[in-house]
């Protein structure tokens, strides 16, 4: 999946040297509450920290999500299918590339 992430980031970036990607991993060691609300709160905090750390003038954020609908919270982000689905499904890959292509034209 790392190669897939690299390909996606390269496709989204106008400058390959300015690319940065990270995984959010759940559960987080030390957090006892593993419920959906705790996961959503942890993801929200993690994303806002990443956003605050960005130095790009016009950053692009792409999410590959499986269970949490982030489209309402991050309306300017690109929402892509989960990476494990991208790795095995041609239809899913086509839908992701369509999102990326529309973003680049936009």
Legacy VTK file of the C-alpha trace (Angstrom):
# vtk DataFile Version 3.0
C-alpha trace
ASCII
DATASET POLYDATA
POINTS 106 float
0.000 0.000 0.000
2.966 2.305 0.471
3.585 2.311 -3.285
-0.073 3.120 -3.880
0.129 6.026 -1.418
3.248 7.318 -3.168
1.524 7.151 -6.569
-1.531 9.004 -5.263
0.553 11.703 -3.619
2.666 12.126 -6.747
-0.516 12.481 -8.849
-1.894 15.117 -6.487
1.265 17.171 -6.160
2.542 19.882 -8.427
5.912 19.649 -6.653
7.135 16.147 -5.741
9.568 17.594 -3.176
6.713 19.186 -1.208
4.835 15.917 -0.744
4.103 14.512 2.674
1.784 11.666 3.615
0.974 9.925 6.830
-1.250 7.172 8.077
-3.615 7.678 10.978
-3.600 4.478 12.976
-6.347 3.412 15.343
-6.401 2.419 18.133
-3.785 4.680 19.658
-1.709 3.183 22.454
-2.789 4.514 25.820
-6.357 5.402 24.864
-8.730 3.108 26.698
-11.975 4.217 25.026
-12.066 2.477 21.647
-15.568 3.628 20.714
-16.554 5.414 17.524
-16.772 8.830 19.220
-13.277 8.489 20.687
-11.933 7.440 17.277
-13.625 10.395 15.571
-12.276 12.824 18.185
-8.759 11.402 17.862
-8.865 11.622 14.062
-10.191 15.177 14.205
-7.370 16.243 16.556
-4.765 14.487 14.404
-6.024 16.129 11.196
-6.114 19.597 12.721
-2.564 19.144 13.991
-1.380 18.093 10.508
-3.226 21.081 9.006
-1.601 23.487 11.471
1.828 22.087 10.602
1.432 22.548 6.839
3.553 25.185 5.186
2.020 24.946 1.725
0.198 27.987 0.389
-2.457 25.830 -1.276
-2.427 22.425 0.413
-4.318 19.429 -0.935
-5.602 16.942 1.583
-6.764 13.541 0.413
-8.436 11.017 2.668
-8.774 7.321 2.063
-11.455 6.332 4.519
-13.443 3.229 5.170
-15.921 3.853 7.983
-16.032 7.545 8.899
-17.720 9.989 6.500
-15.429 13.030 6.493
-17.021 14.790 3.531
-19.125 17.094 5.711
-16.262 18.002 8.043
-13.680 18.596 5.335
-15.573 19.882 2.314
-12.410 20.995 0.510
-10.640 17.639 0.913
-10.522 14.896 -1.677
-12.264 11.790 -0.381
-10.786 8.641 -1.905
-11.760 5.007 -1.412
-9.862 2.937 1.167
-6.368 1.966 0.040
-7.023 -1.751 0.417
-9.894 -1.428 -2.075
-7.784 0.684 -4.437
-5.171 -2.063 -4.425
-7.537 -4.749 -5.721
-10.387 -3.138 -7.662
-10.108 -1.545 -11.078
-13.495 0.143 -10.664
-12.430 1.690 -7.358
-9.152 2.906 -8.903
-11.066 4.498 -11.775
-13.350 6.331 -9.335
-10.322 7.629 -7.387
-8.546 8.825 -10.529
-11.763 10.575 -11.590
-11.789 12.504 -8.283
-8.114 13.417 -8.752
-8.641 14.438 -12.392
-11.613 16.660 -11.474
-9.517 18.286 -8.748
-6.677 19.020 -11.172
-9.091 20.586 -13.688
-10.921 22.504 -10.978
LINES 1 107
106 0 1 2 3 4 5 6 7 8 9 10 11 12 13 14 15 16 17 18 19 20 21 22 23 24 25 26 27 28 29 30 31 32 33 34 35 36 37 38 39 40 41 42 43 44 45 46 47 48 49 50 51 52 53 54 55 56 57 58 59 60 61 62 63 64 65 66 67 68 69 70 71 72 73 74 75 76 77 78 79 80 81 82 83 84 85 86 87 88 89 90 91 92 93 94 95 96 97 98 99 100 101 102 103 104 105
